[in-house]
Amino acid sequence: MSGSDIASTVRRVLAQETSADVPIIGTTRLEDDLGLTSLGLTRVFVRLEDETGRELDDAVVLAAELRTVDDLVAAVEGCTAGVRS
């Protein structure tokens, strides 16, 4: 899955998992703009693993400062070692 495909998938999953009425762009803040809680973010992670075929390494995700959509996209892209076949 290419970087642009990952970004599109992240945005689509976020739109489906949140009820926020804001555009989901790179600078959209996960907590402040989309209202994501830690439980909501966990649901997003599970969906992203299923849809991208990547295992989101806990260490990578926890080390990342996930504040914006772009931060989440970068974290998913950084989990290339866990790509499932």
C-alpha positions in Angstrom: 0.0 0.0 0.0 1.5 3.3 -1.0 1.8 6.4 1.2 -1.1 8.2 -0.5 -3.3 5.0 -0.1 -2.4 4.9 3.6 -3.3 8.6 4.0 -6.6 8.1 2.3 -7.4 5.0 4.4 -6.5 6.9 7.6 -8.8 9.7 6.6 -11.7 7.4 5.7 -11.4 5.4 8.9 -11.3 8.6 11.0 -14.4 9.9 9.2 -16.2 6.6 9.9 -15.1 6.4 13.6 -15.8 10.0 14.6 -18.9 12.2 14.3 -16.9 15.4 14.1 -18.2 17.9 11.6 -14.8 19.2 10.5 -12.7 18.4 7.4 -10.2 15.6 8.0 -7.0 17.0 6.6 -3.4 16.6 7.7 -3.5 19.3 10.3 -6.8 18.1 11.9 -6.2 17.4 15.6 -7.2 13.9 16.7 -8.4 14.9 20.2 -9.3 18.5 19.9 -11.0 18.6 16.5 -12.2 15.0 16.1 -12.9 14.3 19.8 -11.0 11.0 19.8 -10.4 9.4 23.2 -7.9 6.7 23.9 -10.6 4.1 23.4 -11.6 5.7 20.1 -8.0 5.8 19.0 -7.7 2.1 19.8 -10.7 1.3 17.6 -9.0 3.4 14.8 -5.8 1.4 15.2 -7.6 -2.0 15.0 -9.4 -0.8 11.8 -6.2 0.5 10.3 -4.4 -2.8 11.0 -7.3 -4.7 9.3 -7.5 -2.3 6.3 -3.8 -1.7 5.7 -2.5 -5.2 6.5 0.1 -3.6 8.8 0.6 -4.5 12.4 0.9 -1.2 14.2 3.8 -1.7 16.5 2.9 -0.5 20.0 6.4 0.9 20.5 6.2 3.0 17.3 2.7 4.2 18.1 3.4 5.0 21.7 6.7 6.8 20.8 4.9 8.9 18.2 3.2 12.1 19.4 -0.1 11.5 17.8 -1.7 14.9 17.7 -2.8 15.3 14.1 -4.0 13.2 11.2 -0.5 13.6 9.6 1.1 12.2 12.8 -1.2 9.1 12.6 -0.4 8.7 8.9 3.3 8.8 9.6 3.0 6.3 12.4 1.2 3.9 10.2 3.7 4.4 7.4 6.5 3.7 10.0 5.1 0.3 10.7 6.5 -1.3 7.6 8.2 -4.1 9.4 4.9 -5.5 10.5 3.3 -5.8 7.0 1.2 -8.9 6.8 1.1 -10.9 3.6 
